[in-house]
């Protein structure tokens, strides 16, 4: 596939099948904001709760879309998401954002899940970059400072998984399985890194620069296994791995390009070279061990092989970007070949030409499960839209 043709197909997928779907099918005109769940057939499940993850990712997506294309529709949708987050998710007493509200915007889960706080930083920083809205930048800075004050571990570095409503330390489990002794996780750490990167783009202060540099070092020194160039997933307070045989190919390939991006934005030459070496190693590890026989990116594996043969949408999106990034760093053609193959797999298996958006899951034999929603607390426009934005800019 020649590059101009591929780029045109990506942009059409982005504008028509992803952004167009969200604009047409997800706006909650009755209760404000966006629906918490939309079924495969585009029917909204109107009573569904609304998650912080979904709403911050909608904000990021349409702010980025407006920054890329200048379409006033994208600006209006970004503003709608920003307003809803500020009016319903923002905790007016303690600061930060609730994890979940009901369909009418009343708080259901008031915990300060650090994963969600990171996405608030990421999204409001993007809204500022797109619009120049100083209030959005201040919201991102405020949450960043709450995270530093209440969730940061000054002894071991990194951030705990969850705080209570008033930002007190919480024993509740974070993302992933309930593992005794788990205090920190790769997934939260990766998205803290991502959030700090975007905030540093918007706010060139020493305060965020220090925190971003420290997160890059934490990823390199604590979370990535140098022997395998893969993430460890779950840790105790002192970064001892609690499931050393479990790996996530989707997060590895996503992390490869987010780590390099963070170091590039920071513009620290020593860290940039270290991140580049590691990112190439991570992409190569997934090229060798993270692609299933059917061509899809495997989600999780243990010492026995893939945990499931089903494929989910988001590792495929991250795979294309990660392999293109590896090609751009090395010029090695096998990475570009892998990226093109991954995109073709998406077009053939995941992109829904009938109802729009991408299927959440596809079986190894190619069957899609239409009982799964196109929109829910975790099924958001961020992975696939972001992949398209990245590819259009890079190709």
TORDRENVEX-273325 format. One line per field, with one value per residue: residue number from 1; y, x, z of N, C-alpha, C in turn. Coordinates in steps of 0.1 Angstrom, whole numbers. Layout:
lumlo <- (NUM, ...)
nv <- (Y, ...)
nu <- (X, ...)
nw <- (Z, ...)
cav <- (Y, ...)
cau <- (X, ...)
caw <- (Z, ...)
cv <- (Y, ...)
cu <- (X, ...)
cw <- (Z, ...)
//
This chain:
lumlo <- (1, 2, 3, 4, 5, 6, 7, 8, 9, 10, 11, 12, 13, 14, 15, 16, 17, 18, 19, 20, 21, 22, 23, 24, 25, 26, 27, 28, 29, 30, 31, 32, 33, 34, 35, 36, 37, 38, 39, 40, 41, 42, 43, 44, 45, 46, 47, 48, 49, 50, 51, 52, 53, 54, 55, 56, 57, 58, 59, 60, 61, 62, 63, 64, 65, 66, 67, 68, 69, 70, 71, 72, 73, 74, 75, 76, 77, 78, 79, 80, 81, 82, 83, 84, 85, 86, 87, 88, 89, 90, 91, 92, 93, 94, 95, 96, 97, 98, 99, 100, 101, 102, 103, 104, 105, 106, 107, 108, 109, 110, 111, 112, 113, 114, 115, 116, 117, 118, 119, 120, 121, 122, 123, 124, 125, 126, 127, 128, 129, 130, 131, 132, 133, 134, 135, 136, 137, 138, 139, 140, 141, 142, 143, 144, 145, 146, 147, 148, 149, 150, 151, 152, 153, 154, 155, 156, 157, 158, 159, 160, 161, 162, 163, 164, 165, 166, 167, 168, 169, 170, 171, 172, 173, 174, 175, 176, 177, 178, 179, 180, 181, 182, 183, 184, 185, 186, 187, 188, 189, 190, 191, 192, 193, 194, 195, 196, 197, 198, 199, 200, 201, 202, 203, 204, 205, 206, 207, 208, 209, 210, 211, 212, 213, 214, 215, 216, 217, 218, 219, 220, 221, 222, 223, 224, 225, 226, 227, 228, 229, 230, 231, 232, 233, 234, 235, 236, 237, 238, 239, 240, 241, 242, 243, 244, 245, 246, 247, 248, 249, 250, 251, 252, 253, 254, 255, 256, 257, 258, 259, 260, 261, 262, 263, 264, 265, 266, 267, 268, 269, 270, 271, 272, 273, 274, 275, 276, 277, 278, 279, 280, 281, 282, 283, 284, 285, 286, 287, 288, 289, 290, 291, 292, 293, 294, 295, 296, 297, 298, 299, 300, 301, 302, 303, 304, 305, 306, 307, 308, 309, 310, 311, 312, 313, 314, 315, 316, 317, 318, 319, 320, 321, 322, 323, 324, 325, 326, 327, 328, 329, 330, 331, 332, 333, 334, 335, 336, 337, 338, 339, 340, 341, 342, 343, 344, 345, 346, 347, 348, 349, 350, 351, 352, 353, 354, 355, 356, 357, 358, 359, 360, 361, 362, 363, 364, 365, 366, 367, 368, 369, 370, 371, 372, 373, 374, 375, 376, 377, 378, 379, 380, 381, 382, 383, 384, 385, 386, 387, 388, 389, 390, 391, 392, 393, 394, 395)
nv <- (-12, 21, 52, 77, 67, 51, 70, 86, 67, 63, 88, 91, 70, 80, 105, 99, 74, 72, 98, 109, 90, 93, 119, 118, 98, 98, 120, 131, 145, 149, 147, 159, 162, 132, 100, 71, 46, 30, 8, -18, -15, 12, 23, 41, 33, 47, 49, 43, 46, 72, 74, 86, 81, 76, 102, 121, 111, 116, 144, 148, 137, 152, 178, 175, 168, 192, 209, 198, 200, 222, 222, 236, 220, 200, 215, 224, 199, 192, 213, 208, 184, 193, 211, 194, 177, 196, 205, 182, 160, 172, 176, 198, 203, 189, 188, 175, 147, 128, 93, 80, 89, 90, 85, 110, 127, 126, 120, 87, 71, 83, 82, 90, 79, 73, 68, 79, 106, 112, 111, 133, 154, 150, 155, 181, 196, 192, 205, 231, 235, 234, 255, 276, 282, 294, 285, 258, 249, 256, 238, 214, 218, 220, 194, 179, 189, 181, 153, 151, 160, 142, 115, 107, 89, 97, 83, 60, 68, 72, 66, 60, 38, 45, 70, 81, 99, 123, 125, 109, 82, 50, 17, 3, -17, -10, -6, -36, -71, -82, -82, -94, -70, -53, -21, -3, 2, -7, 2, 25, 40, 44, 60, 82, 91, 98, 118, 138, 144, 157, 178, 192, 200, 221, 237, 250, 246, 244, 228, 208, 198, 185, 165, 150, 141, 125, 105, 93, 82, 65, 47, 35, 25, 10, -2, -13, -44, -50, -73, -85, -64, -56, -46, -50, -57, -54, -42, -40, -16, -9, -14, -41, -68, -84, -102, -116, -131, -124, -105, -77, -72, -52, -29, -28, -22, 2, 16, 18, 38, 60, 64, 72, 95, 111, 115, 129, 152, 162, 168, 161, 150, 127, 111, 109, 93, 69, 63, 59, 36, 17, 18, 9, -17, -27, -25, -44, -67, -71, -74, -99, -116, -107, -108, -125, -156, -150, -124, -103, -81, -95, -95, -102, -122, -151, -173, -196, -188, -169, -155, -153, -160, -142, -109, -75, -42, -20, -27, -31, -7, 7, -8, -2, 25, 22, 5, 21, 42, 29, 22, 48, 55, 38, 30, 4, -19, -40, -31, -12, -28, -44, -25, -17, -42, -45, -24, -32, -55, -43, -29, -51, -66, -51, -26, -12, -12, -10, -1, 18, 31, 9, -26, -40, -64, -92, -125, -152, -165, -146, -139, -115, -101, -89, -83, -68, -34, -4, 19, 25, 25, 21, 18, 38, 68, 72, 55, 46, 69, 85, 70, 73, 101, 103, 88, 101, 125, 115, 101)
nu <- (8, 7, 20, 5, -21, -27, -26, -48, -69, -68, -74, -100, -112, -109, -124, -150, -158, -152, -149, -172, -192, -192, -201, -226, -241, -237, -243, -259, -288, -308, -299, -275, -241, -226, -238, -235, -234, -237, -252, -243, -260, -263, -281, -288, -281, -298, -300, -275, -246, -220, -187, -155, -133, -144, -155, -133, -117, -133, -133, -105, -103, -120, -110, -84, -91, -102, -80, -65, -80, -98, -126, -157, -177, -163, -151, -173, -182, -160, -161, -186, -180, -160, -175, -193, -177, -167, -189, -202, -184, -162, -150, -162, -155, -132, -115, -102, -115, -145, -149, -171, -203, -239, -265, -277, -259, -251, -229, -216, -194, -171, -143, -109, -95, -64, -56, -78, -76, -53, -61, -78, -60, -45, -66, -77, -54, -50, -73, -67, -45, -58, -76, -67, -79, -76, -87, -90, -64, -57, -73, -61, -35, -42, -52, -29, -13, -27, -24, 4, 7, -9, -10, 15, 45, 71, 93, 98, 91, 68, 32, 4, -24, -51, -70, -91, -122, -115, -89, -73, -51, -59, -71, -83, -85, -68, -66, -71, -65, -74, -48, -30, -12, -6, 2, 9, 7, 15, -3, -17, 6, 17, -2, -1, 25, 19, 0, 15, 33, 17, 8, 32, 37, 19, 25, 52, 68, 92, 82, 64, 82, 102, 86, 78, 103, 111, 91, 96, 121, 113, 98, 117, 135, 122, 98, 99, 112, 145, 156, 137, 126, 100, 70, 66, 37, 22, 28, 44, 47, 74, 81, 85, 79, 48, 35, 53, 54, 34, 24, 16, 9, -4, -1, 27, 35, 21, 33, 59, 59, 48, 67, 90, 80, 75, 101, 111, 95, 103, 130, 156, 187, 202, 182, 165, 180, 182, 155, 149, 164, 152, 125, 128, 136, 113, 94, 105, 103, 75, 70, 82, 70, 44, 24, -3, -10, -32, -27, -34, -27, -18, -34, -29, -4, 10, 33, 26, 17, -6, -33, -59, -74, -90, -93, -89, -100, -83, -54, -48, -50, -29, -8, -3, 6, 28, 46, 50, 63, 86, 97, 103, 123, 143, 144, 141, 127, 109, 94, 77, 63, 50, 33, 16, 4, -10, -28, -43, -55, -71, -89, -101, -111, -120, -131, -163, -184, -211, -226, -208, -179, -156, -155, -156, -144, -129, -131, -107, -112, -124, -150, -174, -186, -216, -230, -216, -211, -206, -199, -189, -180, -153, -149, -140, -134, -107, -82, -85, -91, -69, -48, -52, -49, -22, -10, -17, -3, 23, 29)
nw <- (0, -10, 5, 3, -3, 19, 39, 32, 35, 63, 73, 63, 78, 104, 103, 93, 103, 130, 145, 133, 141, 169, 171, 161, 176, 204, 220, 248, 249, 267, 295, 295, 285, 275, 265, 287, 278, 246, 225, 201, 179, 177, 195, 224, 258, 280, 308, 318, 339, 339, 331, 344, 329, 303, 297, 300, 280, 257, 258, 254, 228, 210, 215, 205, 178, 170, 172, 152, 128, 129, 128, 136, 148, 162, 181, 195, 206, 222, 240, 252, 265, 283, 299, 311, 326, 344, 357, 368, 374, 387, 420, 442, 468, 477, 456, 424, 405, 404, 401, 389, 377, 379, 354, 354, 363, 390, 417, 419, 425, 445, 447, 442, 417, 405, 379, 365, 373, 360, 333, 333, 336, 312, 293, 298, 295, 268, 258, 265, 248, 224, 224, 239, 263, 294, 318, 315, 314, 340, 354, 347, 359, 386, 392, 387, 408, 430, 427, 430, 457, 472, 462, 454, 460, 479, 488, 473, 447, 420, 418, 439, 434, 441, 458, 485, 487, 499, 493, 510, 518, 504, 509, 490, 460, 429, 394, 375, 386, 419, 438, 465, 484, 463, 453, 434, 398, 364, 344, 354, 359, 333, 321, 337, 330, 303, 307, 321, 301, 282, 297, 301, 275, 274, 295, 305, 330, 357, 377, 365, 347, 363, 375, 352, 341, 362, 361, 336, 342, 362, 347, 331, 349, 369, 360, 334, 323, 319, 308, 291, 278, 283, 299, 334, 354, 379, 412, 444, 471, 470, 444, 438, 416, 413, 397, 378, 355, 338, 310, 289, 257, 243, 260, 260, 234, 231, 252, 242, 223, 237, 258, 243, 232, 254, 264, 242, 242, 266, 261, 269, 264, 272, 285, 263, 245, 260, 263, 236, 229, 245, 237, 211, 216, 230, 209, 191, 207, 208, 181, 177, 196, 202, 183, 171, 153, 136, 129, 146, 175, 205, 236, 265, 279, 295, 312, 298, 274, 252, 271, 262, 231, 219, 204, 213, 207, 212, 215, 189, 176, 190, 182, 155, 156, 173, 158, 135, 148, 157, 132, 123, 141, 135, 107, 99, 78, 85, 106, 95, 78, 96, 108, 86, 81, 105, 104, 82, 93, 112, 95, 82, 103, 126, 120, 117, 92, 89, 112, 122, 140, 159, 165, 197, 204, 188, 177, 174, 150, 135, 140, 152, 183, 186, 208, 225, 236, 217, 230, 262, 297, 294, 267, 244, 224, 222, 218, 192, 176, 183, 173, 146, 144, 150, 129, 106, 110, 111, 87)
cav <- (0, 34, 60, 86, 60, 47, 82, 89, 58, 66, 101, 88, 62, 90, 116, 94, 62, 74, 111, 110, 81, 99, 132, 115, 88, 97, 132, 130, 158, 150, 149, 166, 154, 121, 87, 62, 33, 29, -6, -20, -10, 27, 27, 45, 28, 60, 49, 39, 56, 78, 72, 97, 77, 79, 116, 127, 107, 123, 157, 148, 134, 163, 189, 172, 169, 207, 214, 192, 203, 235, 221, 241, 209, 193, 225, 223, 187, 193, 222, 200, 174, 201, 216, 183, 173, 206, 206, 170, 152, 179, 176, 212, 204, 183, 189, 163, 143, 116, 82, 76, 96, 83, 91, 124, 135, 126, 111, 73, 67, 96, 79, 97, 69, 81, 66, 89, 119, 114, 115, 147, 162, 149, 160, 195, 202, 192, 215, 244, 236, 236, 266, 287, 284, 294, 278, 244, 247, 256, 226, 204, 220, 217, 180, 175, 192, 171, 140, 152, 162, 132, 102, 105, 82, 104, 74, 50, 74, 67, 71, 49, 35, 51, 77, 82, 111, 135, 123, 101, 69, 41, 3, -3, -21, -1, -13, -50, -81, -79, -89, -89, -63, -44, -7, 4, -6, -2, 9, 39, 47, 47, 71, 94, 96, 104, 131, 148, 148, 167, 191, 199, 207, 233, 245, 248, 250, 234, 219, 197, 192, 176, 153, 142, 135, 114, 94, 86, 74, 54, 37, 29, 18, 2, -9, -21, -54, -49, -86, -88, -52, -56, -41, -57, -51, -51, -40, -35, -2, -7, -18, -55, -73, -93, -111, -114, -139, -118, -94, -71, -68, -39, -19, -28, -14, 16, 22, 21, 52, 70, 66, 80, 108, 118, 120, 139, 165, 168, 173, 157, 142, 114, 104, 106, 81, 58, 60, 54, 22, 9, 18, 0, -30, -30, -28, -56, -78, -73, -79, -113, -124, -102, -109, -138, -161, -143, -111, -94, -79, -103, -86, -105, -135, -156, -183, -206, -183, -160, -158, -155, -158, -131, -97, -63, -31, -10, -30, -30, 8, 11, -15, 6, 37, 17, 0, 32, 49, 21, 24, 62, 56, 28, 28, -10, -21, -49, -24, -6, -39, -48, -14, -19, -54, -43, -16, -41, -63, -34, -27, -63, -73, -43, -14, -16, -4, -10, 8, 28, 28, -3, -36, -41, -77, -101, -138, -156, -170, -134, -135, -103, -102, -77, -80, -58, -20, 5, 29, 22, 32, 19, 18, 53, 71, 77, 47, 45, 82, 89, 63, 80, 114, 101, 83, 112, 134, 109, 95)
cau <- (0, 15, 17, -7, -34, -29, -30, -62, -78, -68, -82, -114, -117, -110, -135, -163, -162, -149, -155, -186, -200, -194, -209, -240, -247, -234, -247, -271, -295, -318, -293, -263, -229, -226, -243, -226, -234, -244, -252, -238, -269, -264, -292, -282, -287, -298, -298, -262, -237, -210, -174, -145, -125, -151, -157, -121, -112, -141, -127, -92, -104, -125, -100, -73, -97, -104, -66, -60, -88, -105, -140, -164, -184, -154, -149, -185, -182, -150, -166, -196, -173, -153, -185, -199, -167, -165, -202, -207, -173, -153, -153, -160, -150, -119, -107, -101, -127, -151, -146, -183, -216, -251, -269, -281, -247, -249, -218, -218, -181, -163, -129, -100, -87, -53, -58, -88, -71, -43, -68, -83, -48, -43, -77, -78, -42, -53, -83, -60, -37, -67, -85, -61, -87, -68, -94, -87, -50, -56, -78, -50, -25, -47, -52, -15, -8, -33, -17, 17, 5, -16, -8, 29, 53, 83, 103, 100, 87, 56, 19, -5, -35, -64, -72, -105, -128, -108, -75, -66, -47, -70, -67, -91, -77, -68, -70, -66, -70, -72, -36, -25, 1, -5, 1, 12, 5, 20, -12, -18, 19, 19, -10, 5, 35, 13, -6, 25, 39, 8, 8, 45, 35, 11, 29, 67, 73, 101, 74, 60, 94, 108, 77, 79, 116, 111, 82, 104, 132, 106, 94, 130, 143, 113, 86, 103, 121, 155, 159, 128, 121, 85, 65, 60, 23, 17, 39, 41, 51, 88, 83, 87, 69, 39, 31, 65, 52, 23, 27, 5, 15, -10, 5, 41, 36, 17, 43, 71, 59, 46, 79, 98, 73, 77, 115, 113, 89, 112, 142, 168, 194, 205, 170, 160, 187, 178, 141, 149, 169, 142, 114, 131, 136, 99, 87, 110, 98, 62, 71, 86, 62, 32, 15, -9, -10, -42, -22, -37, -19, -22, -37, -21, 3, 17, 44, 20, 12, -17, -43, -70, -72, -98, -85, -97, -97, -73, -40, -45, -47, -16, 2, 1, 14, 41, 54, 54, 73, 98, 103, 108, 135, 153, 144, 140, 114, 100, 85, 66, 55, 41, 23, 7, -4, -19, -39, -52, -62, -82, -99, -108, -118, -126, -139, -177, -189, -225, -230, -198, -169, -149, -160, -148, -137, -131, -125, -95, -118, -129, -164, -175, -196, -223, -237, -208, -214, -196, -196, -192, -171, -139, -149, -140, -128, -93, -72, -85, -89, -55, -39, -54, -42, -7, -6, -19, 8, 36, 31)
caw <- (0, -10, 17, 2, -3, 32, 47, 29, 42, 77, 75, 61, 89, 115, 102, 90, 110, 144, 149, 129, 149, 182, 170, 157, 183, 218, 228, 257, 249, 279, 307, 293, 283, 266, 271, 293, 270, 234, 220, 188, 169, 179, 205, 237, 270, 286, 322, 322, 345, 331, 338, 342, 318, 290, 295, 297, 267, 247, 258, 247, 213, 202, 215, 195, 165, 167, 170, 139, 117, 130, 125, 148, 154, 171, 192, 203, 214, 232, 251, 259, 275, 293, 307, 318, 336, 354, 364, 374, 379, 396, 434, 446, 481, 479, 443, 417, 398, 408, 392, 382, 381, 373, 341, 355, 367, 404, 420, 423, 431, 447, 449, 433, 411, 399, 364, 360, 375, 350, 321, 334, 333, 298, 285, 300, 288, 253, 256, 265, 236, 212, 225, 247, 275, 306, 329, 313, 318, 355, 359, 346, 369, 399, 394, 388, 421, 440, 426, 436, 471, 479, 456, 451, 469, 479, 492, 462, 435, 415, 424, 443, 425, 444, 470, 489, 482, 504, 489, 519, 513, 504, 507, 479, 449, 418, 382, 374, 395, 433, 442, 478, 485, 452, 456, 422, 386, 352, 336, 359, 357, 319, 318, 344, 321, 292, 311, 324, 288, 276, 305, 299, 263, 276, 307, 306, 343, 363, 385, 358, 341, 372, 376, 340, 341, 372, 356, 326, 349, 369, 337, 326, 360, 378, 354, 322, 326, 309, 302, 281, 272, 284, 312, 345, 354, 392, 421, 458, 473, 466, 430, 435, 407, 419, 386, 369, 343, 330, 302, 281, 245, 239, 267, 257, 221, 234, 260, 235, 217, 247, 265, 235, 230, 267, 264, 231, 246, 277, 254, 277, 254, 278, 287, 250, 240, 268, 259, 222, 229, 252, 228, 199, 222, 232, 197, 186, 215, 204, 167, 178, 205, 206, 172, 170, 139, 128, 126, 157, 186, 216, 247, 276, 279, 307, 309, 290, 261, 253, 281, 254, 216, 214, 203, 216, 197, 215, 212, 174, 173, 195, 174, 143, 160, 179, 148, 127, 156, 156, 119, 122, 148, 130, 93, 96, 71, 91, 115, 87, 73, 107, 109, 75, 84, 117, 99, 73, 102, 117, 84, 79, 114, 136, 116, 114, 81, 89, 123, 126, 151, 159, 174, 209, 204, 176, 180, 165, 137, 128, 145, 161, 193, 186, 221, 232, 232, 210, 239, 276, 306, 289, 252, 242, 210, 224, 212, 177, 171, 185, 163, 133, 144, 150, 116, 96, 112, 109, 74)
cv <- (12, 43, 70, 79, 56, 59, 86, 80, 60, 78, 99, 80, 71, 99, 109, 83, 63, 87, 113, 102, 88, 111, 128, 106, 89, 109, 129, 143, 160, 154, 156, 157, 144, 108, 79, 49, 35, 15, -6, -14, 5, 32, 30, 38, 39, 60, 46, 50, 61, 79, 84, 93, 80, 94, 124, 123, 113, 137, 157, 146, 146, 176, 187, 173, 184, 213, 209, 198, 216, 234, 226, 230, 202, 202, 224, 211, 186, 202, 215, 191, 182, 206, 206, 178, 183, 207, 194, 160, 159, 180, 190, 214, 200, 184, 175, 159, 129, 105, 78, 85, 88, 90, 105, 133, 135, 116, 98, 68, 79, 94, 87, 86, 76, 80, 77, 103, 122, 118, 128, 157, 162, 156, 176, 202, 203, 203, 229, 245, 239, 249, 278, 290, 283, 286, 263, 241, 247, 244, 215, 206, 217, 202, 174, 178, 184, 158, 140, 153, 149, 117, 98, 98, 88, 94, 65, 56, 67, 71, 59, 49, 44, 58, 78, 96, 124, 134, 115, 88, 59, 27, -4, -6, -11, -9, -27, -59, -76, -88, -84, -82, -53, -30, 2, -5, 1, 7, 24, 47, 52, 60, 84, 100, 104, 117, 141, 153, 159, 180, 199, 206, 221, 242, 242, 253, 240, 224, 206, 190, 181, 163, 144, 135, 123, 102, 87, 77, 62, 43, 29, 20, 8, -7, -18, -31, -54, -62, -89, -76, -52, -51, -52, -50, -46, -52, -37, -21, 1, -12, -32, -61, -84, -104, -111, -121, -134, -106, -90, -65, -54, -28, -17, -19, 0, 23, 26, 35, 63, 74, 75, 94, 116, 123, 130, 152, 171, 174, 173, 147, 128, 105, 100, 94, 69, 53, 54, 39, 13, 8, 9, -14, -35, -34, -41, -68, -81, -79, -94, -121, -119, -102, -123, -143, -155, -129, -100, -93, -87, -93, -90, -120, -138, -166, -194, -201, -173, -164, -160, -153, -147, -118, -85, -52, -23, -14, -29, -16, 12, 4, -8, 17, 32, 12, 11, 40, 42, 22, 38, 63, 48, 27, 13, -13, -30, -43, -18, -17, -44, -38, -16, -31, -52, -34, -24, -50, -55, -32, -39, -68, -63, -31, -18, -7, -2, 1, 19, 23, 15, -13, -37, -53, -85, -114, -142, -160, -158, -131, -123, -106, -89, -74, -70, -44, -14, 16, 24, 29, 31, 20, 32, 56, 74, 68, 48, 59, 87, 82, 70, 94, 113, 97, 94, 122, 128, 105, 105)
cu <- (9, 11, 6, -20, -37, -33, -44, -72, -79, -76, -97, -120, -119, -122, -149, -167, -160, -155, -169, -196, -203, -202, -223, -248, -245, -238, -260, -278, -305, -311, -279, -251, -231, -232, -232, -224, -242, -242, -246, -246, -272, -275, -285, -289, -287, -296, -284, -254, -227, -197, -165, -136, -131, -151, -144, -115, -120, -136, -114, -94, -109, -117, -89, -79, -98, -90, -61, -67, -96, -119, -148, -172, -175, -151, -161, -186, -172, -155, -177, -190, -167, -164, -191, -190, -166, -178, -206, -196, -164, -158, -151, -154, -135, -109, -106, -114, -132, -149, -159, -195, -227, -255, -274, -271, -245, -238, -222, -206, -173, -148, -121, -90, -76, -53, -67, -83, -61, -50, -74, -71, -46, -53, -77, -65, -44, -63, -77, -52, -45, -73, -78, -69, -79, -74, -91, -73, -49, -62, -68, -39, -30, -47, -38, -10, -14, -27, -3, 17, 0, -14, 6, 36, 67, 95, 108, 97, 74, 43, 10, -17, -48, -63, -87, -110, -120, -93, -66, -62, -58, -64, -74, -82, -78, -73, -64, -71, -67, -60, -31, -12, 3, -7, 2, 10, 11, 10, -14, -5, 21, 10, -7, 16, 29, 6, 4, 32, 30, 8, 21, 44, 28, 16, 44, 72, 83, 93, 70, 72, 100, 99, 77, 92, 116, 102, 89, 114, 125, 102, 106, 136, 135, 103, 89, 114, 132, 159, 150, 123, 105, 82, 62, 47, 19, 28, 35, 47, 65, 91, 88, 76, 61, 34, 41, 63, 41, 28, 15, 11, 9, -3, 20, 43, 31, 27, 55, 71, 56, 58, 88, 93, 76, 91, 118, 107, 98, 124, 154, 175, 197, 193, 164, 167, 184, 164, 141, 153, 158, 130, 116, 130, 122, 92, 92, 104, 83, 61, 74, 76, 48, 21, 10, -8, -21, -38, -26, -27, -25, -24, -28, -16, 9, 27, 39, 16, 1, -28, -56, -67, -80, -89, -95, -92, -85, -58, -37, -42, -33, -5, 6, 10, 28, 51, 59, 65, 86, 105, 109, 121, 146, 155, 143, 127, 104, 90, 74, 57, 45, 30, 12, -2, -14, -30, -48, -60, -74, -93, -107, -116, -125, -134, -153, -183, -204, -230, -220, -190, -162, -155, -151, -139, -140, -124, -114, -100, -124, -143, -164, -187, -204, -231, -228, -210, -203, -191, -199, -181, -156, -138, -151, -133, -113, -82, -73, -84, -75, -45, -40, -47, -27, -3, -7, -7, 22, 39, 34)
cw <- (0, 1, 15, 2, 11, 41, 45, 35, 57, 80, 73, 73, 101, 114, 101, 100, 125, 149, 145, 137, 162, 182, 168, 168, 199, 226, 235, 258, 261, 291, 307, 291, 272, 273, 276, 286, 258, 228, 206, 177, 170, 188, 218, 248, 280, 301, 327, 329, 335, 338, 335, 330, 304, 287, 293, 284, 255, 246, 250, 232, 205, 203, 205, 180, 161, 164, 157, 127, 117, 128, 138, 155, 165, 183, 201, 212, 225, 244, 259, 269, 286, 303, 316, 329, 347, 362, 372, 380, 389, 410, 439, 459, 482, 467, 437, 411, 403, 397, 384, 387, 374, 360, 341, 361, 382, 408, 425, 430, 432, 449, 438, 427, 403, 384, 359, 362, 364, 336, 322, 331, 318, 289, 286, 294, 273, 250, 256, 252, 224, 212, 232, 260, 288, 318, 327, 317, 334, 361, 358, 356, 383, 402, 395, 402, 432, 439, 432, 452, 478, 474, 454, 463, 469, 482, 480, 448, 430, 423, 428, 434, 428, 457, 473, 484, 486, 502, 500, 513, 514, 502, 496, 467, 437, 405, 382, 385, 410, 438, 455, 478, 473, 456, 444, 409, 374, 345, 341, 357, 343, 316, 326, 336, 309, 295, 314, 311, 282, 284, 303, 285, 265, 286, 310, 319, 348, 371, 377, 351, 350, 374, 364, 339, 351, 368, 345, 332, 356, 359, 333, 337, 368, 370, 342, 326, 315, 302, 291, 273, 272, 298, 322, 348, 368, 402, 435, 459, 468, 452, 428, 427, 414, 410, 375, 355, 334, 323, 293, 268, 240, 247, 264, 244, 223, 242, 253, 229, 226, 255, 256, 233, 243, 267, 253, 236, 258, 272, 263, 269, 260, 280, 273, 244, 247, 264, 245, 222, 235, 243, 217, 204, 224, 220, 190, 194, 211, 189, 168, 186, 208, 195, 171, 155, 130, 124, 136, 168, 198, 228, 259, 274, 292, 303, 300, 276, 263, 263, 273, 240, 211, 213, 206, 208, 200, 213, 197, 170, 178, 187, 162, 146, 165, 168, 139, 135, 155, 143, 117, 130, 142, 115, 89, 90, 77, 101, 107, 81, 84, 109, 99, 77, 95, 112, 90, 82, 108, 107, 82, 90, 123, 132, 111, 104, 81, 100, 128, 138, 149, 168, 186, 209, 192, 180, 170, 151, 130, 132, 154, 171, 193, 198, 229, 227, 224, 219, 253, 285, 301, 273, 247, 228, 211, 217, 197, 170, 172, 176, 150, 133, 143, 136, 106, 98, 109, 95, 63)
//
